[in-house]
């Protein structure tokens, strides 16, 4: 990985590779460094994590650990939790619902109008299940026993039942139980990291415009 100064020298802003609507010929000085096109593609969403992108480093903080494969659950296992993002010291925050399926590691996050039950939230969770292929299959839903989450899980189960889905197994763990809630805690960290990454990149582009 090159230093931040070296990355800047290569042209960290992907827009620098475009001139009068046409892309200039790319010159790759170091085979370990990304091309201008690779940078341009990465800047669209900053996925996946790239250790040559300073915004990924700023936003997601620590290096991504090697992931070990486990046996996987017999049926899909969806974990749910609410999170807040916004300014510190009493600033305005927004409420977000995070869902993560344990086996596929797929993560969904959606801003919600309020931390309460409602058709919007439950249908968004069911839509996430449809996206990962388990809308109609038997599943397990896990959350802590916070009243708002308990009510949400009940709503999701009702929506699934009304559509003829297979059984919904429900498990609630104690609030702040790291051992029980580790899957969704890592999902929350993933979302927070991506928000910080995108904000870092946006603020730099804004300042330079």
Helices and strands as residue ranges (DSSP letters): H 4-10, G 14-17, E 18-19, E 22-23, H 36-43, H 54-60, E 76-86, E 93-101, E 107-111, H 119-131, E 139-144, H 147-162, E 168-173, H 178-208
